[in-house]
Amino acid sequence: MTIRENICKNEVRMMKERLDRLTELGAPRIIILETLPKQIAELEAGNLTGIGGDLELLDVEVESIENRTGRGGKLYIVYNGSINYFPAARYGRYIKRGC
């Protein structure tokens, strides 16, 4: 499994949970019927949009995954001990090789 596949799998799971929750809450139909299903379909196809940094790292095979907390208390993920993925960075998702 590559980093791209792992990120897509987790994002799809979270979006499906969000879709279920929004359906329970009675969110606007445009979100429930158009926006989220399109985003889910894109992720299931392996298309990651809005991610910056070293994009070639997305095709590296996953050997280990570790969740860590950054300075601001935000979660980031370390793949293979040296590839940092920031899902909630200031300007969007970001991936880079660490030290």
Summary of the structure (lengths in Angstrom):
residues: 99
radius of gyration: 14.8
end to end distance: 22.9
largest distance: 45.9
contacts: 248
relative contact order: 0.18
helix: 44%
strand: 24%
